[in-house]
Amino acid sequence: MSNAKPTVKSHFQGHELHDTSPAPSGEPEAPVSTTESALPTSKEARDQYALGNWYLEPVQRQYSLAINAYKRALEFDPDCAAIYHSLGFAYYKEGEFDLAQEALQKAIELNPQNANYHYVLGQLLEDWTELDGAWEQAIQEFTRAIELDPSYIEAWYNRGLLYEKLGGLEKACEDFKQVVNRAPAFHAARHNLGVLYIKQQQWEDAERVFEEILETEPREPDAHYHLAEIYLNLYGDLDRAIHCLQYAIERDPEHLDARFELGLLYAKHRYTRPAFRQQAIDQFIELIKRDNELQTFEPLGQVFFVLGSLYDDRPEDADLAIYAYKTGLEHAPSPQAQNNLGLLYLQKDMIDEAAAEFKQVIQRYPDYESPYHNLAKLYFYERDEEILRDLQAWLETEPQTAARIIFHLTLSLMDVARAEAYQSLYSQLHRMKNLVSATGGQLRSASRQAEPDSKLHTTLNQILTQHEECYNEMVELLQQLRMEEPVFGLIDINRILDTLLRSLMPVLEAKDIECQQIFDTRLPPVKGDSSQLKEAFNNLIINAVDAMADGGFLQIKTAYLPESSQIQISFVDTGVGIPYEVRDQLYQPGYTLKQHGSGFGLNIVQRTVRDHRGRTELHSEEGHGTTFSIYLPVDLEATPIQTNLQMRPIFYESPHELGFEELV
């Protein structure tokens, strides 16, 4: 067996711990399964056993002395299960897990019908994180304790905790229901049941549980804190959620999780309610001040990142934003925050600092795409002489990821060059349009001076008609090439798609196209221009419809990708597909596979997605349909963060709480 001495760790951070002693909380005491034969038989053994129990009392906690006393007791009574049980617990508290397991298993061997022995062994295994399969073994011991004593609510409780940790949320729910039904005053169990309902998005059940808690504890901050999330998801009631969080903070000013969630709500809705921006900043600053004393808020880096995003809204606050991002990065890594820091340096013409941040993000997160585009722009406009040197450096220092880095950077450089070409083309076309407009004026003047029924007049009018058609086409082309600057706000992609599909449903039905929507309910909002994204989505849906002239199937799916902090929007059709040899031309302005297409639909999609710091992906097989996917980054203030959706364990410090056999 291992001789490692793991520390007995708390299972829970952030909530007040609830024990099971009946005096302060009304929660039931652990049941005692004892028999006379289980106790020491000789006076000497009984005296040493009592001494060991005394050393284990919370006021003493002299575990090594308790261990020695129990060992002496065993010299007088080597087959006493109660002594082995107490010895095992003392080893457990001392951190000698392997010796504790050996003693507890001996107690069970001597008295297998004692539910407490199985329960304490289960607790030991629950805390023995270094042992493979320990939690599964702990569940077996708790189950055996329940079989021996179905009223053993602590065994139900701890088994529920382990089911939750192992992902068995439904089983965990059933165990906590048992606890609540058997001990209605066990508030920690009711809290955990509510948390499990939230994790399973069973909002109505969660609401019922936390409102039951408020019936007996109307000022309980945690209940108000959790109800805020429930009201948001169940009713979309922002004001009610804000009120709940404000009340939780009022009752407990050091409830940092409630303060953080309130700040996040303010930040997410600052575009529609401008006053929320400063209120968000105030909440985060107060949280930081209080955590300087408490040192308990784990995602402190995220606080600084969102604070940086808030300051980033206004150019005059750029220095504050830089400070916030830099401080946050001292607490936790974040590719989004580091990329934003690089952009702020660019805005202040701090080119070296910006380049360093972008390169570092790429080196650490080679699959995160935003810094590639920013570094490509910097290379293209400021530091083109550094490209080859940096590529060589990556090949030498990052051999495992160099291929991916060079691939992504090359694509980004092509995007930047293409955008520059569009801008150059736009400028030239604009000058040509002005010339065409001027010649049109001269043609109209000449037409007015010609004899009304003369051949010259007829010819000039024909030229004018062709001229106007040419002019109108140039105007349309210019409009396609020069898109409006996006107006960003936090937007709900699912809602945009749902609204768009409702408007297009008559078209889909007329074309005999079945449409399936699979929308991820966890999808966070993204920072974007709703009208531009709606136009891009519309172009993709129309392309899919045109590819299914004889009807077909269209699937539109959204998904949140937390590992890359992105959302994915996929459009899957069963149309004719796209020939492989023409795919590289699809995004070129004016290129089309349709008889009457403008050739700008996919070009607009690509530029819109690029302006939103995203990327596109195309998979198609001729004759078997097409899948077009869009990936958009989730901004810092929109990223879902679960700060305190945790379970409450129960703890025992004295032998009485664990149902130790007492001498009579």
C-alpha positions in Angstrom: 0.0 0.0 0.0 1.0 3.6 -0.5 2.6 5.4 2.4 1.5 8.8 1.1 -0.2 11.1 3.6 -2.9 13.0 1.7 -4.3 16.1 3.4 -7.9 15.8 4.5 -9.4 18.6 2.3 -12.6 20.5 2.4 -15.0 19.5 -0.4 -16.4 23.0 -0.6 -15.3 26.6 -1.0 -17.4 29.6 -0.6 -20.5 28.5 1.4 -20.8 28.3 5.1 -20.5 24.6 6.0 -23.5 22.9 7.5 -22.7 20.2 10.1 -25.2 17.6 11.3 -25.4 18.5 14.9 -29.0 19.1 16.0 -28.3 21.9 18.4 -27.7 24.9 16.0 -29.3 23.7 12.8 -32.0 21.2 13.6 -30.3 18.7 11.3 -30.2 15.0 12.5 -27.4 13.3 14.2 -25.7 10.3 12.6 -27.3 7.1 13.7 -25.4 4.8 16.0 -25.4 1.0 15.3 -23.9 -0.5 18.3 -24.0 -3.7 20.3 -22.6 -4.6 23.7 -20.4 -7.2 22.1 -18.8 -4.6 19.9 -17.3 -2.7 22.8 -14.1 -3.5 24.7 -14.5 -6.2 27.2 -11.6 -5.7 29.7 -11.3 -2.7 32.0 -7.8 -1.9 30.6 -9.1 -1.8 27.0 -12.1 0.2 28.0 -9.9 2.8 29.8 -7.6 3.2 26.8 -10.5 3.3 24.4 -12.1 6.1 26.4 -8.8 8.0 26.5 -8.5 7.7 22.7 -12.0 9.1 22.3 -11.1 12.0 24.6 -8.0 12.8 22.5 -10.3 12.9 19.4 -12.6 15.5 20.8 -12.7 18.8 18.8 -11.1 20.7 21.7 -8.2 18.2 21.7 -7.6 16.9 18.2 -4.5 15.0 19.3 -4.7 12.3 16.7 -1.3 10.7 17.3 -2.0 10.3 21.0 -5.4 8.9 20.2 -3.8 6.4 17.8 -1.4 5.3 20.6 -4.3 4.9 23.1 -6.3 2.7 20.6 -3.2 0.6 19.9 -2.8 0.0 23.7 -6.5 -0.9 23.9 -6.0 -3.5 21.2 -3.2 -5.1 23.2 -5.9 -5.9 25.8 -8.7 -6.7 23.4 -7.4 -7.5 19.9 -10.8 -8.5 18.5 -12.8 -5.4 19.4 -14.4 -3.9 16.3 -15.2 -0.6 18.0 -11.5 0.0 18.8 -10.5 -0.7 15.2 -13.2 1.7 14.0 -11.9 4.5 16.2 -8.3 3.7 15.3 -9.3 3.9 11.6 -10.9 7.3 12.1 -7.9 8.6 14.0 -5.6 7.5 11.2 -8.0 9.1 8.7 -7.8 12.5 10.5 -4.0 12.2 10.7 -3.8 11.7 7.0 -2.6 8.1 7.1 -5.2 6.9 4.6 -3.8 3.4 3.9 -3.5 2.6 7.6 -7.0 4.0 8.2 -8.4 1.8 5.4 -6.7 -1.3 7.0 -8.2 -0.6 10.4 -11.7 0.2 9.2 -11.8 -3.0 7.0 -10.8 -5.0 10.1 -13.7 -3.4 12.1 -16.1 -4.4 9.3 -14.7 -7.9 9.2 -15.3 -8.2 13.0 -18.8 -6.5 12.8 -20.1 -6.4 9.2 -23.6 -5.4 10.2 -22.5 -2.0 11.6 -23.6 0.7 9.2 -21.3 3.3 10.8 -18.2 1.3 9.9 -19.2 1.2 6.2 -20.0 4.9 6.3 -16.7 6.0 7.8 -14.8 3.8 5.3 -16.9 5.5 2.6 -15.9 9.0 3.9 -12.2 7.9 3.9 -12.4 6.7 0.3 -14.3 9.8 -0.8 -11.3 11.9 0.4 -8.6 9.6 -0.9 -8.3 11.3 -4.3 -4.9 9.7 -5.0 -6.5 6.2 -5.0 -7.8 5.0 -8.4 -11.5 4.2 -8.2 -11.8 5.5 -4.7 -15.1 7.3 -5.3 -16.7 4.2 -6.8 -15.6 2.2 -3.8 -16.9 4.9 -1.5 -20.3 4.7 -3.2 -20.3 0.9 -2.5 -19.7 1.5 1.2 -22.4 4.2 1.5 -24.8 1.9 -0.3 -24.0 -0.9 2.2 -24.6 1.5 5.1 -28.0 2.4 3.6 -28.9 -1.2 3.1 -28.1 -1.9 6.8 -29.9 1.3 8.0 -32.2 2.9 5.5 -32.6 5.9 7.9 -28.9 6.7 7.6 -29.4 10.1 5.9 -25.7 11.0 6.0 -25.0 8.0 3.9 -27.7 9.0 1.4 -26.2 12.5 1.5 -22.6 11.6 0.9 -23.5 9.1 -1.8 -25.5 11.9 -3.5 -22.4 14.1 -3.4 -20.3 11.4 -5.1 -22.9 10.7 -7.8 -22.8 14.4 -8.6 -19.0 14.4 -8.9 -19.1 11.4 -11.2 -21.8 13.0 -13.4 -24.7 10.9 -12.2 -27.0 13.9 -11.6 -30.3 11.9 -11.7 -29.0 9.4 -9.1 -27.7 12.3 -7.0 -31.2 13.9 -7.2 -32.8 10.8 -5.9 -30.5 10.5 -2.9 -31.0 14.2 -1.9 -34.8 13.7 -2.3 -34.5 10.8 0.2 -32.6 13.1 2.6 -35.2 15.9 2.3 -38.1 13.5 2.7 -36.6 11.9 5.8 -35.2 15.1 7.4 -37.1 18.2 6.1 -35.0 20.5 8.3 -31.7 19.3 6.6 -31.3 22.6 4.7 -28.0 21.7 3.1 -29.6 18.7 1.4 -32.4 20.9 0.1 -29.9 23.4 -1.2 -28.0 20.6 -3.0 -31.2 19.3 -4.5 -31.9 22.8 -5.9 -28.3 23.1 -7.3 -28.7 19.7 -9.1 -32.0 20.9 -10.7 -30.1 24.0 -11.9 -27.3 21.9 -13.4 -29.9 19.8 -15.3 -31.8 23.0 -16.3 -34.9 21.8 -14.5 -35.8 25.4 -13.7 -39.3 25.0 -12.3 -38.1 22.3 -9.9 -35.2 24.4 -8.9 -37.5 27.4 -8.3 -39.8 25.3 -6.1 -36.8 24.1 -4.0 -35.2 27.4 -3.3 -38.6 29.1 -2.6 -39.2 26.3 -0.1 -35.9 27.3 1.6 -37.1 30.9 1.7 -40.3 29.9 3.5 -38.2 28.9 6.6 -35.1 31.1 5.9 -36.5 34.2 4.1 -33.1 36.1 4.3 -30.9 33.2 3.1 -28.5 34.9 0.7 -27.6 31.7 -1.3 -31.3 31.0 -2.1 -31.7 34.5 -3.5 -28.4 34.1 -5.4 -29.6 30.9 -7.1 -33.1 32.3 -7.7 -31.5 35.1 -9.8 -30.3 32.5 -12.3 -33.6 30.6 -12.2 -35.6 33.8 -13.0 -33.3 34.7 -15.9 -33.6 31.2 -17.5 -37.2 30.4 -16.6 -38.8 33.8 -17.3 -36.1 36.0 -18.9 -36.8 38.4 -16.0 -33.7 40.6 -15.8 -35.0 43.1 -13.3 -36.1 40.3 -10.9 -32.8 38.6 -11.2 -31.0 41.9 -10.4 -33.2 42.4 -7.4 -32.4 38.9 -6.1 -28.6 39.5 -6.4 -28.9 42.9 -4.8 -30.8 41.4 -1.9 -28.2 38.6 -1.5 -25.4 41.3 -1.3 -27.5 43.4 1.1 -27.8 40.4 3.4 -24.2 39.4 3.0 -21.9 42.1 1.6 -19.1 39.5 1.3 -21.1 37.3 -1.0 -18.6 37.8 -3.8 -20.3 35.3 -6.1 -23.5 37.3 -6.0 -21.6 40.5 -6.5 -19.7 39.0 -9.5 -22.9 37.8 -11.1 -24.6 41.1 -10.6 -21.6 42.8 -12.3 -21.8 40.4 -15.2 -25.5 41.1 -15.7 -24.8 44.8 -15.7 -22.0 44.3 -18.2 -24.0 42.1 -20.5 -26.8 44.6 -20.8 -24.9 47.8 -20.8 -25.6 48.4 -24.5 -29.3 48.6 -24.0 -29.1 50.3 -20.6 -26.0 52.6 -20.6 -26.1 53.3 -16.9 -25.3 49.6 -16.3 -21.7 50.1 -17.5 -20.7 52.2 -14.5 -22.7 50.0 -12.1 -20.8 46.9 -13.4 -17.5 48.7 -12.9 -18.6 49.7 -9.3 -19.5 46.1 -8.5 -16.2 44.6 -9.7 -14.1 47.3 -8.0 -15.9 46.6 -4.7 -15.4 42.8 -5.2 -11.7 43.3 -5.7 -11.4 45.5 -2.6 -13.2 42.9 -0.4 -11.3 40.0 -1.9 -8.0 41.8 -0.9 -9.0 41.0 2.7 -10.9 37.7 2.2 -8.6 36.0 -0.5 -11.5 33.6 -1.3 -12.7 34.5 -4.8 -11.0 32.0 -7.1 -11.9 33.5 -10.6 -10.4 36.9 -9.7 -8.6 37.0 -13.0 -12.0 36.9 -14.7 -13.1 40.0 -12.7 -10.2 42.0 -14.1 -10.8 40.7 -17.6 -14.4 41.8 -17.7 -13.4 45.1 -16.0 -10.9 45.5 -18.9 -13.6 44.8 -21.4 -15.8 47.5 -19.8 -13.0 50.1 -19.8 -12.2 49.0 -23.4 -15.6 50.5 -24.5 -14.2 54.0 -24.4 -10.9 55.2 -25.9 -10.3 57.6 -23.0 -10.2 54.6 -20.6 -7.6 52.7 -22.6 -5.0 52.9 -19.8 -7.4 51.6 -17.3 -8.3 48.7 -19.6 -4.6 47.9 -20.1 -4.0 47.8 -16.4 -7.1 45.6 -15.8 -6.0 43.1 -18.5 -2.4 43.0 -17.3 -3.5 42.5 -13.7 -6.0 39.8 -14.7 -3.3 37.9 -16.6 -1.2 37.8 -13.4 -4.0 35.8 -11.8 -5.0 33.5 -14.7 -4.3 32.9 -18.4 -6.8 34.1 -21.0 -6.1 34.2 -24.7 -9.0 36.6 -25.2 -7.7 39.1 -22.6 -4.2 38.9 -23.9 -5.4 39.5 -27.5 -7.4 42.5 -26.3 -4.4 43.8 -24.6 -2.5 43.6 -27.8 -5.2 45.5 -29.6 -5.1 48.3 -27.0 -1.4 48.6 -27.5 -2.0 48.9 -31.2 -4.5 51.7 -30.6 -1.8 53.5 -28.6 0.8 52.9 -31.4 2.8 50.7 -29.1 3.7 48.4 -32.0 6.4 46.4 -30.2 4.2 45.6 -27.2 1.3 44.7 -29.4 3.4 42.3 -31.6 4.8 40.7 -28.4 1.3 40.0 -27.0 -0.1 38.6 -30.3 3.0 36.3 -30.7 2.7 35.1 -27.2 -1.0 34.2 -27.5 -0.3 32.4 -30.8 2.6 30.5 -29.1 0.4 29.4 -26.1 -2.9 28.9 -28.0 -2.0 27.9 -31.6 -5.7 27.2 -32.4 -7.1 30.5 -31.2 -7.6 32.5 -34.3 -8.1 36.2 -33.4 -4.4 37.0 -32.8 -3.5 35.7 -36.2 -5.6 38.2 -37.9 -4.3 41.0 -35.7 -0.7 40.0 -36.2 -1.2 39.6 -40.0 -2.5 43.2 -40.1 0.5 44.4 -38.1 2.8 42.5 -40.5 1.1 43.8 -43.6 0.9 47.5 -42.7 3.8 47.9 -40.2 6.4 45.1 -40.0 6.4 43.2 -43.3 10.2 42.7 -43.0 9.7 40.6 -39.8 7.5 37.9 -41.3 10.2 35.5 -42.5 12.3 36.0 -39.4 9.3 35.2 -37.1 8.3 32.2 -39.2 11.8 30.8 -38.9 11.8 31.4 -35.2 8.6 29.4 -34.8 10.0 26.5 -36.8 13.0 26.4 -34.4 11.3 27.0 -31.1 7.8 25.5 -31.6 8.4 22.4 -33.8 5.3 20.6 -32.6 2.9 23.5 -33.5 4.8 25.4 -36.1 2.8 23.9 -39.0 -0.5 25.0 -37.5 0.9 28.4 -36.7 2.2 29.0 -40.2 -1.0 27.7 -41.7 -3.3 30.0 -39.7 -1.0 33.0 -40.2 -0.8 32.4 -43.9 -4.6 32.4 -44.2 -4.9 35.6 -42.1 -2.3 37.3 -44.3 -4.3 36.3 -47.4 -7.4 37.7 -45.7 -5.7 41.0 -45.0 -4.3 41.2 -48.5 -7.7 40.5 -50.0 -9.3 43.2 -47.8 -6.7 45.6 -49.0 -7.4 44.6 -52.6 -11.1 45.2 -52.1 -10.3 48.7 -50.7 -8.1 49.5 -53.6 -10.7 48.2 -56.1 -13.4 50.2 -54.3 -11.3 53.4 -54.7 -10.7 52.8 -58.4 -14.3 52.0 -59.0 -15.4 55.0 -57.1 -13.3 57.2 -59.4 -14.6 55.4 -62.4 -18.2 55.9 -61.2 -17.6 59.7 -60.9 -16.2 59.7 -64.4 -19.3 57.7 -65.7 -21.5 60.1 -63.8 -19.9 63.1 -65.4 -20.1 61.6 -68.9 -23.8 60.9 -68.3 -24.4 64.5 -67.6 -22.7 65.5 -70.9 -24.8 62.8 -72.8 -28.0 64.1 -71.4 -27.1 67.7 -72.3 -26.3 66.6 -75.9 -29.5 64.6 -76.1 -31.5 67.7 -75.1 -29.8 69.8 -77.8 -30.4 67.2 -80.6 -33.5 67.4 -82.7 -36.3 65.4 -81.0 -37.0 63.0 -83.9 -33.5 62.9 -85.4 -31.3 59.8 -85.7 -28.8 61.5 -83.3 -31.4 61.9 -80.6 -32.4 58.3 -80.9 -28.8 57.1 -80.8 -28.0 59.3 -77.8 -31.0 58.0 -75.8 -29.9 54.4 -76.5 -26.5 55.2 -75.2 -28.0 56.9 -72.2 -30.0 53.8 -71.4 -26.9 51.6 -71.5 -25.0 54.2 -69.6 -27.5 54.2 -66.8 -27.5 50.4 -66.6 -23.7 50.5 -66.3 -23.8 53.3 -63.7 -26.4 51.4 -61.6 -24.3 48.2 -61.7 -21.3 50.1 -60.6 -23.2 51.6 -57.7 -24.4 48.2 -56.7 -20.9 46.8 -56.9 -19.6 49.6 -54.7 -22.3 49.0 -52.2 -21.2 45.3 -52.1 -17.5 46.1 -51.8 -17.9 48.7 -49.1 -19.8 47.4 -46.1 -20.9 49.6 -43.3 -18.8 49.6 -40.1 -20.5 47.1 -37.7 -22.3 48.5 -34.7 -21.5 46.1 -31.9 -23.7 45.0 -29.1 -24.3 41.7 -27.2 -26.7 39.7 -29.3 -28.5 36.4 -29.1 -27.7 34.3 -32.1 -30.4 31.8 -31.5 -33.0 34.6 -31.4 -31.7 36.1 -34.7 -31.9 32.8 -36.4 -35.3 32.0 -35.1 -36.7 35.4 -36.3 -35.1 34.9 -39.7 -36.4 31.4 -40.2 -39.9 32.5 -39.3 -39.8 35.1 -42.1 -38.3 32.6 -44.5 -40.7 29.7 -43.7 -43.1 30.5 -46.6 -40.1 30.2 -49.0 -39.0 26.9 -47.5 -42.5 25.5 -47.6 -43.0 26.6 -51.2 -39.8 24.8 -52.2 -40.8 21.6 -50.2 -37.8 22.0 -47.9 -38.0 20.6 -44.4 -36.1 22.7 -41.9 -34.7 21.4 -38.6 -33.5 23.8 -35.8 -31.1 22.5 -33.2 -30.3 25.4 -31.0 -27.9 25.1 -28.0 -29.7 26.5 -25.0 -26.4 27.2 -23.3 -25.4 29.5 -26.1 -23.9 32.7 -24.6 -24.4 36.1 -26.3 -21.7 37.4 -28.7 -20.6 40.9 -29.4 -21.8 41.6 -33.0 -23.9 43.6 -35.4 -27.3 41.9 -35.5 -28.3 43.3 -38.9 -25.0 42.3 -40.6 -25.1 38.8 -39.2 -28.7 38.4 -40.1 -27.9 39.3 -43.7 -25.0 36.8 -43.7 -27.3 34.0 -42.3 -29.9 34.9 -44.9 -27.4 34.6 -47.7 -26.4 31.1 -46.6 -30.0 30.0 -46.2 -30.9 31.3 -49.7 -27.9 29.5 -51.1 -29.1 26.3 -49.5 -32.6 26.8 -50.9 -31.3 27.4 -54.4 -29.2 24.2 -54.1 -32.3 22.1 -53.4 -34.5 22.9 -56.5 -36.5 19.7 -56.0 -36.9 20.0 -52.2 -34.7 18.6 -49.5 -33.6 18.9 -45.9 -32.0 22.0 -44.2 -30.6 21.7 -40.7 -29.5 24.9 -38.8 -27.5 24.1 -35.6 -25.8 26.2 -32.9 -23.4 25.0 -30.3 -21.2 26.5 -27.6 -17.6 25.4 -27.7 -16.2 26.3 -24.2 -12.7 24.9 -24.9 -12.1 27.5 -27.6 -14.5 30.1 -26.3 -16.5 30.1 -29.5 -20.0 29.5 -30.8 -20.6 27.5 -33.9 -23.5 28.1 -36.4 -23.9 25.3 -39.0 -26.1 25.3 -42.1 -26.4 21.7 -43.5 -28.3 21.1 -46.7 -29.0 18.0 -49.0 -28.5 20.0 -52.2 -26.4 19.4 -55.3 -23.1 20.2 -53.5 -20.2 22.3 -54.8 -17.6 21.0 -57.3 -14.3 20.7 -55.6 -12.4 22.5 -58.4 -14.3 25.8 -57.9 -14.3 26.1 -54.1 -11.3 28.4 -54.0 -13.3 30.9 -56.2 -16.5 30.9 -54.1 -15.5 33.9 -52.0 -14.3 36.1 -54.9 -16.5 39.1 -55.6 -18.8 38.5 -58.6 -18.1 34.7 -58.9 -21.4 32.7 -58.8 -22.6 29.2 -59.7 -26.2 30.5 -60.2 -27.7 31.6 -63.4 -28.9 34.9 -62.0 -26.7 35.3 -59.0 -24.7 38.5 -58.1 -21.7 36.6 -57.0 -21.4 38.6 -53.7 -23.4 36.5 -51.2 -20.5 34.4 -49.9 -18.1 37.3 -50.2 -20.4 39.3 -47.9 -20.6 36.3 -45.5 -16.9 36.0 -45.3 -16.2 39.7 -44.7 -19.0 39.9 -42.1 -17.6 37.0 -40.2 -14.1 38.4 -40.5 -15.3 41.7 -39.1 -16.7 39.8 -36.2 -13.3 38.2 -35.5 -14.6 34.8 -36.6 -14.0 32.3 -39.3 -15.9 30.2 -41.9 -15.6 26.5 -42.8 -17.0 24.7 -45.8 -17.5 21.0 -46.4 -19.3 19.8 -49.5 -19.5 16.7 -51.7 -20.9 17.1 -55.2 -24.3 15.5 -55.3 -24.5 15.0 -51.5 -25.0 18.4 -50.0 -23.0 21.2 -48.2 -22.2 22.1 -44.7 -21.3 25.7 -44.0 -20.1 26.6 -40.5 -19.4 29.9 -38.9 -17.3 30.3 -35.7 -17.6 33.4 -33.7 -15.6 34.3 -30.5 -17.4 34.7 -27.2 -16.3 37.9 -25.5 -15.1 38.0 -21.9 -18.2 39.4 -20.3 -20.4 36.9 -22.2 -18.6 33.7 -21.3 -20.7 31.5 -19.0 -19.0 31.3 -15.6 -20.3 29.1 -12.8 -18.7 30.6 -9.7 -20.6 28.9 -6.9 -22.8 26.2 -8.3 -21.5 23.7 -5.8 -22.7 21.1 -3.4 -22.6 21.5 0.4 -20.8 18.6 2.1 -21.1 17.6 5.8 -18.2 17.3 8.2 -17.5 15.6 11.5 -14.9 16.5 13.9 -15.8 14.5 17.0 -16.4 10.8 17.5 -19.9 11.5 18.8 -20.9 13.0 15.4 -19.7 9.8 13.6 -21.6 7.5 15.8 -18.7 6.2 17.8 -19.6 3.5 20.3 -19.6 5.1 23.8 -18.9 3.2 26.9 -21.9 2.5 29.2 
